[in-house]
């Protein structure tokens, strides 16, 4: 994204071509480095019902 934006392509054009929101493209274009994605634990399941609600 940074290369495309530096090459003169508009943020809106990049967003449309990549199927992303303009704000996302703006954040990535302004970032100095690519943000690292950290793994996260899965949240509670809808099947994890407290014992009092099972009866």
PQR file with spaces between the fields and no chain letter, atoms N, CA, C, O and H, PARSE charges and radii, in Angstrom:
ATOM       1  N    UNK     1       0.818   -1.193    0.000 -0.4000 1.5000
ATOM       2  CA   UNK     1       0.000    0.000    0.000 -0.0000 2.0000
ATOM       3  C    UNK     1       0.859    1.254    0.000  0.5500 1.7000
ATOM       4  O    UNK     1       0.552    2.234   -0.679 -0.5500 1.4000
ATOM       5  N    UNK     2       1.931    1.210    0.764 -0.4000 1.5000
ATOM       6  CA   UNK     2       2.788    2.393    0.831 -0.0000 2.0000
ATOM       7  C    UNK     2       3.399    2.690   -0.525  0.5500 1.7000
ATOM       8  O    UNK     2       3.512    3.852   -0.917 -0.5500 1.4000
ATOM       9  H    UNK     2       2.181    0.414    1.315  0.4000 1.0000
ATOM      10  N    UNK     3       3.799    1.639   -1.251 -0.4000 1.5000
ATOM      11  CA   UNK     3       4.397    1.837   -2.569 -0.0000 2.0000
ATOM      12  C    UNK     3       3.364    2.373   -3.561  0.5500 1.7000
ATOM      13  O    UNK     3       3.669    3.248   -4.371 -0.5500 1.4000
ATOM      14  H    UNK     3       3.707    0.695   -0.932  0.4000 1.0000
ATOM      15  N    UNK     4       2.167    1.854   -3.492 -0.4000 1.5000
ATOM      16  CA   UNK     4       1.115    2.314   -4.408 -0.0000 2.0000
ATOM      17  C    UNK     4       0.767    3.770   -4.123  0.5500 1.7000
ATOM      18  O    UNK     4       0.584    4.566   -5.044 -0.5500 1.4000
ATOM      19  H    UNK     4       1.920    1.143   -2.834  0.4000 1.0000
ATOM      20  N    UNK     5       0.676    4.115   -2.824 -0.4000 1.5000
ATOM      21  CA   UNK     5       0.336    5.485   -2.461 -0.0000 2.0000
ATOM      22  C    UNK     5       1.478    6.431   -2.825  0.5500 1.7000
ATOM      23  O    UNK     5       1.243    7.536   -3.313 -0.5500 1.4000
ATOM      24  H    UNK     5       0.825    3.468   -2.076  0.4000 1.0000
ATOM      25  N    UNK     6       2.717    5.994   -2.586 -0.4000 1.5000
ATOM      26  CA   UNK     6       3.870    6.822   -2.951 -0.0000 2.0000
ATOM      27  C    UNK     6       3.969    6.987   -4.463  0.5500 1.7000
ATOM      28  O    UNK     6       4.504    7.983   -4.950 -0.5500 1.4000
ATOM      29  H    UNK     6       2.908    5.097   -2.189  0.4000 1.0000
ATOM      30  N    UNK     7       3.451    6.008   -5.203 -0.4000 1.5000
ATOM      31  CA   UNK     7       3.457    6.091   -6.658 -0.0000 2.0000
ATOM      32  C    UNK     7       2.374    6.984   -7.223  0.5500 1.7000
ATOM      33  O    UNK     7       2.300    7.174   -8.437 -0.5500 1.4000
ATOM      34  H    UNK     7       3.017    5.199   -4.807  0.4000 1.0000
ATOM      35  N    UNK     8       1.528    7.539   -6.358 -0.4000 1.5000
ATOM      36  CA   UNK     8       0.528    8.497   -6.803 -0.0000 2.0000
ATOM      37  C    UNK     8      -0.898    7.986   -6.800  0.5500 1.7000
ATOM      38  O    UNK     8      -1.824    8.739   -7.102 -0.5500 1.4000
ATOM      39  H    UNK     8       1.589    7.385   -5.372  0.4000 1.0000
ATOM      40  N    UNK     9      -1.093    6.721   -6.465 -0.4000 1.5000
ATOM      41  CA   UNK     9      -2.455    6.187   -6.436 -0.0000 2.0000
ATOM      42  C    UNK     9      -3.170    6.712   -5.188  0.5500 1.7000
ATOM      43  O    UNK     9      -2.575    6.811   -4.115 -0.5500 1.4000
ATOM      44  H    UNK     9      -0.341    6.109   -6.219  0.4000 1.0000
ATOM      45  N    UNK    10      -4.434    7.041   -5.345 -0.4000 1.5000
ATOM      46  CA   UNK    10      -5.197    7.580   -4.230 -0.0000 2.0000
ATOM      47  C    UNK    10      -5.549    6.479   -3.233  0.5500 1.7000
ATOM      48  O    UNK    10      -5.609    5.299   -3.577 -0.5500 1.4000
ATOM      49  H    UNK    10      -4.917    6.960   -6.217  0.4000 1.0000
ATOM      50  N    UNK    11      -5.777    6.899   -1.989 -0.4000 1.5000
ATOM      51  CA   UNK    11      -6.166    5.943   -0.961 -0.0000 2.0000
ATOM      52  C    UNK    11      -7.493    5.273   -1.315  0.5500 1.7000
ATOM      53  O    UNK    11      -7.677    4.079   -1.075 -0.5500 1.4000
ATOM      54  H    UNK    11      -5.728    7.858   -1.710  0.4000 1.0000
ATOM      55  N    UNK    12      -8.400    6.036   -1.877 -0.4000 1.5000
ATOM      56  CA   UNK    12      -9.696    5.479   -2.266 -0.0000 2.0000
ATOM      57  C    UNK    12      -9.518    4.437   -3.369  0.5500 1.7000
ATOM      58  O    UNK    12     -10.163    3.388   -3.347 -0.5500 1.4000
ATOM      59  H    UNK    12      -8.251    7.005   -2.072  0.4000 1.0000
ATOM      60  N    UNK    13      -8.649    4.726   -4.325 -0.4000 1.5000
ATOM      61  CA   UNK    13      -8.390    3.772   -5.400 -0.0000 2.0000
ATOM      62  C    UNK    13      -7.769    2.482   -4.881  0.5500 1.7000
ATOM      63  O    UNK    13      -8.129    1.391   -5.322 -0.5500 1.4000
ATOM      64  H    UNK    13      -8.125    5.577   -4.342  0.4000 1.0000
ATOM      65  N    UNK    14      -6.840    2.611   -3.949 -0.4000 1.5000
ATOM      66  CA   UNK    14      -6.217    1.430   -3.350 -0.0000 2.0000
ATOM      67  C    UNK    14      -7.258    0.640   -2.569  0.5500 1.7000
ATOM      68  O    UNK    14      -7.309   -0.586   -2.665 -0.5500 1.4000
ATOM      69  H    UNK    14      -6.548    3.498   -3.591  0.4000 1.0000
ATOM      70  N    UNK    15      -8.084    1.334   -1.800 -0.4000 1.5000
ATOM      71  CA   UNK    15      -9.110    0.671   -0.996 -0.0000 2.0000
ATOM      72  C    UNK    15     -10.089   -0.094   -1.876  0.5500 1.7000
ATOM      73  O    UNK    15     -10.460   -1.225   -1.559 -0.5500 1.4000
ATOM      74  H    UNK    15      -8.042    2.330   -1.722  0.4000 1.0000
ATOM      75  N    UNK    16     -10.503    0.510   -2.964 -0.4000 1.5000
ATOM      76  CA   UNK    16     -11.443   -0.165   -3.873 -0.0000 2.0000
ATOM      77  C    UNK    16     -10.797   -1.383   -4.523  0.5500 1.7000
ATOM      78  O    UNK    16     -11.428   -2.433   -4.642 -0.5500 1.4000
ATOM      79  H    UNK    16     -10.202    1.428   -3.221  0.4000 1.0000
ATOM      80  N    UNK    17      -9.541   -1.248   -4.944 -0.4000 1.5000
ATOM      81  CA   UNK    17      -8.854   -2.350   -5.615 -0.0000 2.0000
ATOM      82  C    UNK    17      -8.606   -3.525   -4.674  0.5500 1.7000
ATOM      83  O    UNK    17      -8.625   -4.680   -5.098 -0.5500 1.4000
ATOM      84  H    UNK    17      -9.028   -0.395   -4.847  0.4000 1.0000
ATOM      85  N    UNK    18      -8.373   -3.230   -3.401 -0.4000 1.5000
ATOM      86  CA   UNK    18      -8.045   -4.283   -2.450 -0.0000 2.0000
ATOM      87  C    UNK    18      -9.242   -4.746   -1.624  0.5500 1.7000
ATOM      88  O    UNK    18      -9.147   -5.727   -0.886 -0.5500 1.4000
ATOM      89  H    UNK    18      -8.358   -2.291   -3.056  0.4000 1.0000
ATOM      90  N    UNK    19     -10.363   -4.048   -1.747 -0.4000 1.5000
ATOM      91  CA   UNK    19     -11.551   -4.428   -0.985 -0.0000 2.0000
ATOM      92  C    UNK    19     -11.445   -4.120    0.496  0.5500 1.7000
ATOM      93  O    UNK    19     -11.972   -4.852    1.333 -0.5500 1.4000
ATOM      94  H    UNK    19     -10.441   -3.251   -2.346  0.4000 1.0000
ATOM      95  N    UNK    20     -10.754   -3.023    0.817 -0.4000 1.5000
ATOM      96  CA   UNK    20     -10.571   -2.630    2.208 -0.0000 2.0000
ATOM      97  C    UNK    20     -11.224   -1.274    2.459  0.5500 1.7000
ATOM      98  O    UNK    20     -11.554   -0.547    1.521 -0.5500 1.4000
ATOM      99  H    UNK    20     -10.326   -2.428    0.138  0.4000 1.0000
ATOM     100  N    UNK    21     -11.402   -0.947    3.723 -0.4000 1.5000
ATOM     101  CA   UNK    21     -11.936    0.364    4.091 -0.0000 2.0000
ATOM     102  C    UNK    21     -10.859    1.426    3.888  0.5500 1.7000
ATOM     103  O    UNK    21      -9.666    1.147    4.014 -0.5500 1.4000
ATOM     104  H    UNK    21     -11.134   -1.537    4.484  0.4000 1.0000
ATOM     105  N    UNK    22     -11.291    2.640    3.574 -0.4000 1.5000
ATOM     106  CA   UNK    22     -10.331    3.730    3.375 -0.0000 2.0000
ATOM     107  C    UNK    22      -9.498    3.981    4.620  0.5500 1.7000
ATOM     108  O    UNK    22      -8.304    4.265    4.526 -0.5500 1.4000
ATOM     109  H    UNK    22     -12.260    2.866    3.472  0.4000 1.0000
ATOM     110  N    UNK    23     -10.120    3.877    5.783 -0.4000 1.5000
ATOM     111  CA   UNK    23      -9.392    4.106    7.034 -0.0000 2.0000
ATOM     112  C    UNK    23      -8.284    3.073    7.218  0.5500 1.7000
ATOM     113  O    UNK    23      -7.201    3.405    7.700 -0.5500 1.4000
ATOM     114  H    UNK    23     -11.090    3.646    5.859  0.4000 1.0000
ATOM     115  N    UNK    24      -8.546    1.838    6.842 -0.4000 1.5000
ATOM     116  CA   UNK    24      -7.535    0.781    6.949 -0.0000 2.0000
ATOM     117  C    UNK    24      -6.365    1.086    6.028  0.5500 1.7000
ATOM     118  O    UNK    24      -5.208    0.973    6.431 -0.5500 1.4000
ATOM     119  H    UNK    24      -9.425    1.568    6.450  0.4000 1.0000
ATOM     120  N    UNK    25      -6.661    1.469    4.803 -0.4000 1.5000
ATOM     121  CA   UNK    25      -5.611    1.803    3.841 -0.0000 2.0000
ATOM     122  C    UNK    25      -4.825    3.019    4.329  0.5500 1.7000
ATOM     123  O    UNK    25      -3.599    3.051    4.220 -0.5500 1.4000
ATOM     124  H    UNK    25      -7.602    1.561    4.476  0.4000 1.0000
ATOM     125  N    UNK    26      -5.519    4.009    4.862 -0.4000 1.5000
ATOM     126  CA   UNK    26      -4.849    5.208    5.376 -0.0000 2.0000
ATOM     127  C    UNK    26      -3.890    4.841    6.513  0.5500 1.7000
ATOM     128  O    UNK    26      -2.769    5.345    6.565 -0.5500 1.4000
ATOM     129  H    UNK    26      -6.515    3.983    4.952  0.4000 1.0000
ATOM     130  N    UNK    27      -4.333    3.956    7.432 -0.4000 1.5000
ATOM     131  CA   UNK    27      -3.486    3.555    8.552 -0.0000 2.0000
ATOM     132  C    UNK    27      -2.246    2.802    8.069  0.5500 1.7000
ATOM     133  O    UNK    27      -1.139    3.062    8.543 -0.5500 1.4000
ATOM     134  H    UNK    27      -5.245    3.546    7.390  0.4000 1.0000
ATOM     135  N    UNK    28      -2.424    1.877    7.134 -0.4000 1.5000
ATOM     136  CA   UNK    28      -1.287    1.118    6.621 -0.0000 2.0000
ATOM     137  C    UNK    28      -0.353    2.008    5.814  0.5500 1.7000
ATOM     138  O    UNK    28       0.864    1.843    5.891 -0.5500 1.4000
ATOM     139  H    UNK    28      -3.323    1.666    6.749  0.4000 1.0000
ATOM     140  N    UNK    29      -0.884    2.931    5.056 -0.4000 1.5000
ATOM     141  CA   UNK    29      -0.051    3.816    4.241 -0.0000 2.0000
ATOM     142  C    UNK    29       0.777    4.752    5.122  0.5500 1.7000
ATOM     143  O    UNK    29       1.889    5.127    4.750 -0.5500 1.4000
ATOM     144  H    UNK    29      -1.873    3.065    4.994  0.4000 1.0000
ATOM     145  N    UNK    30       0.255    5.121    6.262 -0.4000 1.5000
ATOM     146  CA   UNK    30       0.963    6.042    7.150 -0.0000 2.0000
ATOM     147  C    UNK    30       1.922    5.318    8.092  0.5500 1.7000
ATOM     148  O    UNK    30       2.781    5.958    8.699 -0.5500 1.4000
ATOM     149  H    UNK    30      -0.648    4.816    6.564  0.4000 1.0000
ATOM     150  N    UNK    31       1.795    4.005    8.226 -0.4000 1.5000
ATOM     151  CA   UNK    31       2.628    3.249    9.160 -0.0000 2.0000
ATOM     152  C    UNK    31       4.062    3.138    8.648  0.5500 1.7000
ATOM     153  O    UNK    31       4.300    3.013    7.446 -0.5500 1.4000
ATOM     154  H    UNK    31       1.098    3.485    7.733  0.4000 1.0000
ATOM     155  N    UNK    32       5.005    3.186    9.576 -0.4000 1.5000
ATOM     156  CA   UNK    32       6.413    3.027    9.208 -0.0000 2.0000
ATOM     157  C    UNK    32       6.762    1.561    8.954  0.5500 1.7000
ATOM     158  O    UNK    32       7.584    1.251    8.091 -0.5500 1.4000
ATOM     159  H    UNK    32       4.812    3.287   10.552  0.4000 1.0000
ATOM     160  N    UNK    33       6.136    0.672    9.705 -0.4000 1.5000
ATOM     161  CA   UNK    33       6.378   -0.762    9.548 -0.0000 2.0000
ATOM     162  C    UNK    33       5.044   -1.483    9.484  0.5500 1.7000
ATOM     163  O    UNK    33       4.010   -0.943    9.878 -0.5500 1.4000
ATOM     164  H    UNK    33       5.469    0.924   10.406  0.4000 1.0000
ATOM     165  N    UNK    34       5.081   -2.696    8.989 -0.4000 1.5000
ATOM     166  CA   UNK    34       3.875   -3.499    8.932 -0.0000 2.0000
ATOM     167  C    UNK    34       3.570   -4.001   10.333  0.5500 1.7000
ATOM     168  O    UNK    34       4.444   -4.589   10.970 -0.5500 1.4000
ATOM     169  H    UNK    34       5.920   -3.135    8.670  0.4000 1.0000
ATOM     170  N    UNK    35       2.356   -3.789   10.835 -0.4000 1.5000
ATOM     171  CA   UNK    35       2.043   -4.215   12.205 -0.0000 2.0000
ATOM     172  C    UNK    35       2.030   -5.743   12.320  0.5500 1.7000
ATOM     173  O    UNK    35       1.509   -6.438   11.449 -0.5500 1.4000
ATOM     174  H    UNK    35       1.646   -3.311   10.317  0.4000 1.0000
ATOM     175  N    UNK    36       2.603   -6.242   13.391 -0.4000 1.5000
ATOM     176  CA   UNK    36       2.641   -7.682   13.628 -0.0000 2.0000
ATOM     177  C    UNK    36       1.279   -8.142   14.162  0.5500 1.7000
ATOM     178  O    UNK    36       0.673   -7.496   15.017 -0.5500 1.4000
ATOM     179  H    UNK    36       3.027   -5.677   14.099  0.4000 1.0000
ATOM     180  N    UNK    37       0.830   -9.258   13.640 -0.4000 1.5000
ATOM     181  CA   UNK    37      -0.415   -9.848   14.120 -0.0000 2.0000
ATOM     182  C    UNK    37      -0.074  -10.856   15.198  0.5500 1.7000
ATOM     183  O    UNK    37       0.678  -11.800   14.959 -0.5500 1.4000
ATOM     184  H    UNK    37       1.323   -9.783   12.946  0.4000 1.0000
ATOM     185  N    UNK    38      -0.619  -10.660   16.370 -0.4000 1.5000
ATOM     186  CA   UNK    38      -0.361  -11.561   17.473 -0.0000 2.0000
ATOM     187  C    UNK    38      -1.510  -12.555   17.595  0.5500 1.7000
ATOM     188  O    UNK    38      -2.674  -12.171   17.492 -0.5500 1.4000
ATOM     189  H    UNK    38      -1.229   -9.892   16.564  0.4000 1.0000
ATOM     190  N    UNK    39      -1.192  -13.833   17.814 -0.4000 1.5000
ATOM     191  CA   UNK    39      -2.271  -14.804   17.995 -0.0000 2.0000
ATOM     192  C    UNK    39      -3.006  -14.537   19.298  0.5500 1.7000
ATOM     193  O    UNK    39      -2.416  -14.064   20.269 -0.5500 1.4000
ATOM     194  H    UNK    39      -0.246  -14.146   17.898  0.4000 1.0000
ATOM     195  N    UNK    40      -4.253  -14.831   19.313 -0.4000 1.5000
ATOM     196  CA   UNK    40      -5.042  -14.633   20.529 -0.0000 2.0000
ATOM     197  C    UNK    40      -5.874  -15.879   20.799  0.5500 1.7000
ATOM     198  O    UNK    40      -6.164  -16.665   19.898 -0.5500 1.4000
ATOM     199  H    UNK    40      -4.733  -15.215   18.525  0.4000 1.0000
ATOM     200  N    UNK    41      -6.243  -16.032   22.038 -0.4000 1.5000
ATOM     201  CA   UNK    41      -7.041  -17.188   22.438 -0.0000 2.0000
ATOM     202  C    UNK    41      -8.478  -16.998   21.980  0.5500 1.7000
ATOM     203  O    UNK    41      -8.976  -15.879   21.856 -0.5500 1.4000
ATOM     204  H    UNK    41      -6.007  -15.393   22.770  0.4000 1.0000
ATOM     205  N    UNK    42      -9.120  -18.122   21.737 -0.4000 1.5000
ATOM     206  CA   UNK    42     -10.533  -18.074   21.358 -0.0000 2.0000
ATOM     207  C    UNK    42     -11.360  -17.667   22.574  0.5500 1.7000
ATOM     208  O    UNK    42     -11.024  -18.016   23.706 -0.5500 1.4000
ATOM     209  H    UNK    42      -8.716  -19.031   21.838  0.4000 1.0000
ATOM     210  N    UNK    43     -12.413  -16.946   22.341 -0.4000 1.5000
ATOM     211  CA   UNK    43     -13.302  -16.533   23.415 -0.0000 2.0000
ATOM     212  C    UNK    43     -14.202  -17.673   23.862  0.5500 1.7000
ATOM     213  O    UNK    43     -14.116  -18.781   23.332 -0.5500 1.4000
ATOM     214  H    UNK    43     -12.686  -16.662   21.422  0.4000 1.0000
ATOM     215  N    UNK    44     -15.043  -17.412   24.810 -0.4000 1.5000
ATOM     216  CA   UNK    44     -15.934  -18.459   25.294 -0.0000 2.0000
ATOM     217  C    UNK    44     -16.936  -18.872   24.222  0.5500 1.7000
ATOM     218  O    UNK    44     -17.369  -18.054   23.410 -0.5500 1.4000
ATOM     219  H    UNK    44     -15.112  -16.512   25.241  0.4000 1.0000
ATOM     220  N    UNK    45     -17.287  -20.119   24.233 -0.4000 1.5000
ATOM     221  CA   UNK    45     -18.252  -20.651   23.285 -0.0000 2.0000
ATOM     222  C    UNK    45     -19.665  -20.401   23.792  0.5500 1.7000
ATOM     223  O    UNK    45     -19.891  -20.270   24.995 -0.5500 1.4000
ATOM     224  H    UNK    45     -16.936  -20.783   24.892  0.4000 1.0000
ATOM     225  N    UNK    46     -20.602  -20.337   22.871 -0.4000 1.5000
ATOM     226  CA   UNK    46     -22.002  -20.221   23.273 -0.0000 2.0000
ATOM     227  C    UNK    46     -22.476  -21.496   23.958  0.5500 1.7000
ATOM     228  O    UNK    46     -23.493  -21.495   24.653 -0.5500 1.4000
ATOM     229  H    UNK    46     -20.418  -20.443   21.894  0.4000 1.0000
ATOM     230  N    UNK    47     -21.741  -22.572   23.761 -0.4000 1.5000
ATOM     231  CA   UNK    47     -22.103  -23.840   24.400 -0.0000 2.0000
ATOM     232  C    UNK    47     -21.614  -23.920   25.841  0.5500 1.7000
ATOM     233  O    UNK    47     -22.026  -24.810   26.584 -0.5500 1.4000
ATOM     234  H    UNK    47     -20.916  -22.573   23.197  0.4000 1.0000
ATOM     235  N    UNK    48     -20.740  -23.000   26.244 -0.4000 1.5000
ATOM     236  CA   UNK    48     -20.260  -22.964   27.633 -0.0000 2.0000
ATOM     237  C    UNK    48     -21.284  -22.242   28.484  0.5500 1.7000
ATOM     238  O    UNK    48     -21.150  -21.050   28.759 -0.5500 1.4000
ATOM     239  H    UNK    48     -20.405  -22.276   25.640  0.4000 1.0000
ATOM     240  N    UNK    49     -22.313  -22.976   28.900 -0.4000 1.5000
ATOM     241  CA   UNK    49     -23.406  -22.404   29.674 -0.0000 2.0000
ATOM     242  C    UNK    49     -23.166  -22.688   31.148  0.5500 1.7000
ATOM     243  O    UNK    49     -22.802  -23.810   31.498 -0.5500 1.4000
ATOM     244  H    UNK    49     -22.421  -23.945   28.676  0.4000 1.0000
ATOM     245  N    UNK    50     -23.359  -21.709   32.021 -0.4000 1.5000
ATOM     246  CA   UNK    50     -23.206  -21.962   33.453 -0.0000 2.0000
ATOM     247  C    UNK    50     -24.163  -23.072   33.895  0.5500 1.7000
ATOM     248  O    UNK    50     -25.246  -23.214   33.327 -0.5500 1.4000
ATOM     249  H    UNK    50     -23.655  -20.797   31.737  0.4000 1.0000
ATOM     250  N    UNK    51     -23.771  -23.865   34.910 -0.4000 1.5000
ATOM     251  CA   UNK    51     -24.580  -25.010   35.353 -0.0000 2.0000
ATOM     252  C    UNK    51     -26.000  -24.624   35.771  0.5500 1.7000
ATOM     253  O    UNK    51     -26.913  -25.431   35.594 -0.5500 1.4000
ATOM     254  H    UNK    51     -22.892  -23.749   35.371  0.4000 1.0000
ATOM     255  N    UNK    52     -26.221  -23.457   36.305 -0.4000 1.5000
ATOM     256  CA   UNK    52     -27.554  -23.081   36.772 -0.0000 2.0000
ATOM     257  C    UNK    52     -28.550  -22.928   35.619  0.5500 1.7000
ATOM     258  O    UNK    52     -29.755  -23.086   35.816 -0.5500 1.4000
ATOM     259  H    UNK    52     -25.480  -22.801   36.449  0.4000 1.0000
ATOM     260  N    UNK    53     -28.058  -22.626   34.437 -0.4000 1.5000
ATOM     261  CA   UNK    53     -28.944  -22.412   33.294 -0.0000 2.0000
ATOM     262  C    UNK    53     -29.207  -23.696   32.514  0.5500 1.7000
ATOM     263  O    UNK    53     -30.021  -23.692   31.591 -0.5500 1.4000
ATOM     264  H    UNK    53     -27.080  -22.498   34.278  0.4000 1.0000
ATOM     265  N    UNK    54     -28.553  -24.769   32.854 -0.4000 1.5000
ATOM     266  CA   UNK    54     -28.727  -26.006   32.125 -0.0000 2.0000
ATOM     267  C    UNK    54     -30.026  -26.723   32.458  0.5500 1.7000
ATOM     268  O    UNK    54     -30.558  -27.452   31.620 -0.5500 1.4000
ATOM     269  H    UNK    54     -27.892  -24.773   33.604  0.4000 1.0000
ATOM     270  N    UNK    55     -30.535  -26.535   33.636 -0.4000 1.5000
ATOM     271  CA   UNK    55     -31.750  -27.262   34.050 -0.0000 2.0000
ATOM     272  C    UNK    55     -32.999  -26.656   33.522  0.5500 1.7000
ATOM     273  O    UNK    55     -34.091  -27.160   33.788 -0.5500 1.4000
ATOM     274  H    UNK    55     -30.103  -25.943   34.317  0.4000 1.0000
